[in-house]
């Protein structure tokens, strides 16, 4: 088992909130990619796949959510929100691997309007 610690500094409309969560899960490496797999607080399976170039987060909810974060490529994500599914343009400002995880800064936009800014840090420790 692996202890996965997630810290996410989220800024929306000039209000900032820090999310700090710890989950038990699994870590493995395949080729040059690293994988962290865990169940979130809603009992949904979450897979974080990362390497030195990018991060992909898949949440197996209904419907599933897929977010691809790459500093050189803008992507889109469809996220289920309290007001229904919304499409966001995702711009990754920074992604870096660290020995025990990764740090990724990204923003969600709708058109030219920035909706949210995230500073995500994920660390893991094998138990």
C-alpha positions as CSV (number, residue, x, y, z in Angstrom):
1,X,0.0,0.0,0.0
2,X,1.0,3.6,-0.6
3,X,0.0,6.7,1.3
4,X,-0.9,9.5,-1.2
5,X,-1.0,13.1,0.0
6,X,-2.8,15.6,-2.2
7,X,-2.5,19.4,-1.6
8,X,-4.4,21.6,-4.0
9,X,-4.4,25.4,-3.7
10,X,-7.6,26.5,-5.6
11,X,-8.3,30.1,-6.5
12,X,-11.8,31.1,-7.8
13,X,-13.0,34.7,-8.0
14,X,-10.0,35.9,-5.9
15,X,-11.0,33.5,-3.1
16,X,-8.4,30.8,-2.2
17,X,-9.0,27.5,-0.6
18,X,-6.5,24.8,0.3
19,X,-7.6,21.2,0.0
20,X,-5.4,18.7,1.9
21,X,-6.3,15.0,1.5
22,X,-4.6,11.7,2.3
23,X,-5.6,8.4,0.7
24,X,-4.3,4.8,0.8
25,X,-3.7,3.5,-2.7
26,X,-1.2,1.9,-5.0
27,X,1.9,3.2,-6.8
28,X,3.5,1.5,-9.8
29,X,5.7,2.4,-12.7
30,X,5.4,1.1,-16.3
31,X,7.9,2.2,-18.9
32,X,8.6,5.8,-18.2
33,X,5.2,6.5,-16.6
34,X,4.3,6.6,-12.9
35,X,0.8,5.6,-11.7
36,X,-1.0,6.5,-8.5
37,X,-4.4,4.7,-8.0
38,X,-6.8,5.3,-5.1
39,X,-10.4,5.7,-4.1
40,X,-11.5,9.3,-3.4
41,X,-13.9,10.4,-0.7
42,X,-16.9,9.6,-2.9
43,X,-15.6,6.0,-3.4
44,X,-14.7,6.7,-7.0
45,X,-11.5,5.2,-8.5
46,X,-8.9,7.8,-9.4
47,X,-5.8,7.2,-11.6
48,X,-3.1,9.8,-11.8
49,X,-0.6,8.9,-14.6
50,X,2.4,11.2,-14.9
51,X,5.9,11.5,-16.3
52,X,8.4,14.3,-16.8
53,X,6.2,15.9,-19.6
54,X,2.5,15.6,-18.5
55,X,-0.1,14.5,-16.0
56,X,-3.4,12.7,-16.8
57,X,-6.1,12.4,-14.1
58,X,-8.9,10.0,-14.7
59,X,-11.8,9.8,-12.2
60,X,-14.1,6.8,-12.8
61,X,-17.3,8.5,-11.8
62,X,-20.6,8.7,-13.7
63,X,-19.8,10.1,-16.2
64,X,-16.0,9.6,-16.1
65,X,-13.8,12.7,-15.9
66,X,-10.5,12.9,-17.8
67,X,-8.1,15.9,-17.4
68,X,-4.8,16.0,-19.4
69,X,-2.2,18.5,-18.2
70,X,0.7,19.4,-20.5
71,X,2.6,22.7,-20.4
72,X,3.0,22.9,-24.1
73,X,-0.6,21.9,-25.1
74,X,-3.9,23.4,-24.2
75,X,-6.6,20.8,-23.6
76,X,-10.3,20.5,-22.8
77,X,-12.0,18.7,-20.0
78,X,-15.6,17.9,-19.4
79,X,-16.4,18.2,-15.7
80,X,-19.7,17.3,-14.0
81,X,-20.6,20.2,-11.7
82,X,-23.7,21.0,-9.6
83,X,-25.2,22.8,-12.6
84,X,-24.5,19.9,-15.0
85,X,-21.6,19.0,-17.3
86,X,-19.3,21.9,-18.3
87,X,-16.5,22.1,-20.8
88,X,-13.4,23.9,-19.8
89,X,-10.2,24.8,-21.6
90,X,-7.3,23.7,-19.6
91,X,-4.0,25.6,-19.7
92,X,-1.0,24.0,-17.8
93,X,1.4,26.6,-16.5
94,X,3.9,24.2,-15.0
95,X,4.4,20.5,-14.5
96,X,7.4,19.0,-12.7
97,X,8.3,15.6,-11.3
98,X,9.8,15.4,-7.9
99,X,11.4,12.3,-6.4
100,X,8.2,11.4,-4.4
101,X,5.5,12.7,-6.8
102,X,4.8,15.8,-8.8
103,X,3.7,19.5,-8.8
104,X,1.4,20.9,-11.5
105,X,-0.1,24.4,-11.8
106,X,-3.0,24.8,-14.2
107,X,-6.0,27.0,-15.0
108,X,-9.6,26.4,-16.2
109,X,-11.0,28.8,-18.8
110,X,-14.4,29.2,-20.5
111,X,-13.6,31.3,-23.6
112,X,-11.3,34.1,-22.4
113,X,-12.6,34.0,-18.8
114,X,-10.4,32.3,-16.2
115,X,-12.7,30.2,-14.0
116,X,-10.2,28.7,-11.6
117,X,-6.5,28.4,-10.9
118,X,-4.9,25.3,-9.3
119,X,-1.6,24.6,-7.6
120,X,-1.6,20.8,-7.2
121,X,1.1,19.0,-5.3
122,X,0.9,15.2,-4.9
123,X,3.4,13.2,-2.9
124,X,3.4,9.5,-2.1
125,X,5.2,7.2,0.4
126,X,5.2,3.5,0.1
127,X,4.2,1.8,3.4
